[in-house]
Amino acid sequence: MKKMVALACVGLMAASVVTGCSSKKDDGSSGSDGEKRVIKFDAFSGGNGEEVWKEMAKAFEAKNKDVKVELRFEKDLPAVLNKENSKGEYSDIVYYNLGQQSQFTETQLNSKKVEDISDVFADENVKKNINPDFVNNPVSQFYGDGKNYLAPIMYTPGGLYYNANLVGEGKQYEIPQTWDDMFKLGDELKKDGKVSLFTYATAGYLDNTILSVIQEAGGQELLSKLLNYDSAAWSSKEGKMVTDTIGRLVKDYMEPNTVANANVKDGFTKNQQAVIDGKALFMPNGSWVVGEMEATTPKDFKWGVTAVPALTKDGKKAITTFTEQCWIPSEAKNKDDAKAFLKFIYSEEGANIMLKYNCVVPINGITDKLTGVNKELYNVYNDENVTAVIGAFAPFDSAAIPDVDMKKVLCFTADDINTGKTTAEKWNSELVKTWKTISEHPVK
């Protein structure tokens, strides 16, 4: 992978492998299965499916005969875990990402309820294998204290996905290189009246696109300011350029059923299907969409992904790298075995299991093993005119300002811009206000 920005360190990739990680005995095991220690693994039931974790658990248990991995998958995982946590019951590993509408993981982090797992990445086998860009960044090191709290178990290019049978060199539509090109294409599509330029699964998927435009507008300086709640940065020329660009996209060029679909149960799949069916050209997403939509994707369909168009003709395009994360609750009973399981994911065997299900673990040399659609999708990182971005918003004392919903203001305002309830200008003002409030309530 190319260099990462957004407060990330630069690391070189070199091929290496690790052997399976054995777990240690923990007298505070979270349960029992005969004489076996139990790891309670709780995951959101979603895009990557359950089979990958069933195979991972089986392989881990084969190397750790005294450990049993109990897997549980829930559609509304935050509600289930909040109920159990209130009774003093905790998972040993939680697979639930940052950036979800519920903000569950952010709330746990902001409340200091997530375990320090720096020793996982200090392990020599893991250390020599993992790409350091994914460890030394504000996603894994959420508090900025040099310690790791989130384990980046897979990554995906969070760019604009499209139907490669329609879009690309020599196809019906060319890939826009700049936002001017993007909007020009949108105007042409509106005249034709058959295809829309853009859709999103839900407005929450805009987060990676917004981060990419921030990088394009003001580079790492603007990105750092906004990730750390500098409210004045939204008022700057570059900050307004971000909201004006995204605002214009969702107001003038969105597939007309997007907002309605995005706000009903499972309606997000209809918006994703719009790209497959040729009703919309581009949508922000991740590589998991390939498997998620497999049942309704024609066999001759071909997925593509591109970076977000550049703001200027001479500027660089950007693509935000989305990671999925596992973490250990600070109240977990079986932390030692939980950490051993995380280490196993980064082993050659664990990474190969993930890859079998199109999940790319951020270890050195993994991209050399990619085939088929994954190989083509991850090639986006090889474009020298693309800046790869990875980052996360800084923690804040969410308990002190429970009525502030940062994700809603940042992303879901797009629904209201599209329907005419608000404007890009008002959105910018609301971001300034929200960022100012958050900046006044840091984590104590």
Rosetta blueprint (number, residue, H / E / L):
1 M L
2 K L
3 K L
4 M E
5 V E
6 A L
7 L L
8 A L
9 C L
10 V L
11 G L
12 L L
13 M L
14 A L
15 A L
16 S L
17 V L
18 V L
19 T L
20 G L
21 C L
22 S L
23 S L
24 K L
25 K L
26 D L
27 D L
28 G L
29 S L
30 S L
31 G L
32 S E
33 D E
34 G L
35 E L
36 K E
37 R E
38 V E
39 I E
40 K E
41 F E
42 D E
43 A E
44 F E
45 S L
46 G L
47 G L
48 N L
49 G L
50 E L
51 E H
52 V H
53 W H
54 K H
55 E H
56 M H
57 A H
58 K H
59 A H
60 F H
61 E H
62 A H
63 K H
64 N L
65 K L
66 D L
67 V E
68 K E
69 V E
70 E E
71 L E
72 R E
73 F E
74 E E
75 K L
76 D L
77 L H
78 P H
79 A H
80 V H
81 L H
82 N H
83 K H
84 E H
85 N H
86 S L
87 K L
88 G L
89 E L
90 Y L
91 S L
92 D L
93 I E
94 V E
95 Y E
96 Y L
97 N L
98 L L
99 G L
100 Q L
101 Q L
102 S L
103 Q L
104 F H
105 T H
106 E H
107 T H
108 Q H
109 L H
110 N H
111 S L
112 K L
113 K L
114 V E
115 E L
116 D L
117 I L
118 S H
119 D H
120 V H
121 F H
122 A H
123 D L
124 E H
125 N H
126 V H
127 K H
128 K H
129 N H
130 I E
131 N L
132 P H
133 D H
134 F H
135 V L
136 N L
137 N L
138 P L
139 V L
140 S L
141 Q L
142 F L
143 Y L
144 G L
145 D L
146 G L
147 K L
148 N L
149 Y L
150 L L
151 A E
152 P E
153 I E
154 M E
155 Y E
156 T E
157 P E
158 G E
159 G L
160 L E
161 Y E
162 Y E
163 N E
164 A L
165 N L
166 L L
167 V E
168 G L
169 E L
170 G L
171 K L
172 Q L
173 Y E
174 E L
175 I L
176 P L
177 Q L
178 T E
179 W H
180 D H
181 D H
182 M H
183 F H
184 K H
185 L H
186 G H
187 D H
188 E H
189 L H
190 K H
191 K H
192 D H
193 G L
194 K L
195 V L
196 S E
197 L E
198 F E
199 T L
200 Y L
201 A L
202 T L
203 A H
204 G H
205 Y H
206 L H
207 D H
208 N H
209 T H
210 I H
211 L H
212 S H
213 V H
214 I H
215 Q H
216 E H
217 A H
218 G H
219 G H
220 Q H
221 E H
222 L H
223 L H
224 S H
225 K H
226 L H
227 L H
228 N L
229 Y L
230 D L
231 S L
232 A H
233 A H
234 W H
235 S H
236 S L
237 K H
238 E H
239 G H
240 K H
241 M H
242 V H
243 T H
244 D H
245 T H
246 I H
247 G H
248 R H
249 L H
250 V H
251 K H
252 D H
253 Y L
254 M E
255 E L
256 P L
257 N L
258 T H
259 V H
260 A H
261 N H
262 A H
263 N L
264 V L
265 K L
266 D L
267 G L
268 F H
269 T H
270 K H
271 N H
272 Q H
273 Q H
274 A H
275 V H
276 I H
277 D L
278 G L
279 K L
280 A E
281 L E
282 F E
283 M E
284 P E
285 N L
286 G L
287 S L
288 W H
289 V H
290 V H
291 G H
292 E H
293 M L
294 E H
295 A H
296 T H
297 T L
298 P L
299 K L
300 D L
301 F L
302 K L
303 W E
304 G E
305 V E
306 T E
307 A L
308 V E
309 P L
310 A E
311 L L
312 T L
313 K L
314 D L
315 G L
316 K L
317 K E
318 A E
319 I E
320 T E
321 T E
322 F E
323 T E
324 E E
325 Q E
326 C E
327 W E
328 I L
329 P E
330 S L
331 E L
332 A L
333 K L
334 N L
335 K H
336 D H
337 D H
338 A H
339 K H
340 A H
341 F H
342 L H
343 K H
344 F H
345 I H
346 Y L
347 S L
348 E H
349 E H
350 G H
351 A H
352 N H
353 I H
354 M H
355 L H
356 K H
357 Y L
358 N L
359 C L
360 V L
361 V L
362 P L
363 I E
364 N L
365 G L
366 I H
367 T H
368 D H
369 K H
370 L L
371 T L
372 G H
373 V H
374 N H
375 K H
376 E H
377 L H
378 Y H
379 N H
380 V H
381 Y H
382 N H
383 D L
384 E L
385 N L
386 V E
387 T E
388 A E
389 V E
390 I L
391 G L
392 A L
393 F L
394 A L
395 P L
396 F L
397 D L
398 S L
399 A L
400 A L
401 I L
402 P L
403 D L
404 V L
405 D L
406 M H
407 K H
408 K H
409 V H
410 L H
411 C H
412 F H
413 T H
414 A H
415 D H
416 D H
417 I H
418 N H
419 T H
420 G L
421 K L
422 T L
423 T L
424 A H
425 E H
426 K H
427 W H
428 N H
429 S H
430 E H
431 L H
432 V H
433 K H
434 T H
435 W H
436 K H
437 T H
438 I H
439 S H
440 E L
441 H L
442 P L
443 V L
444 K L
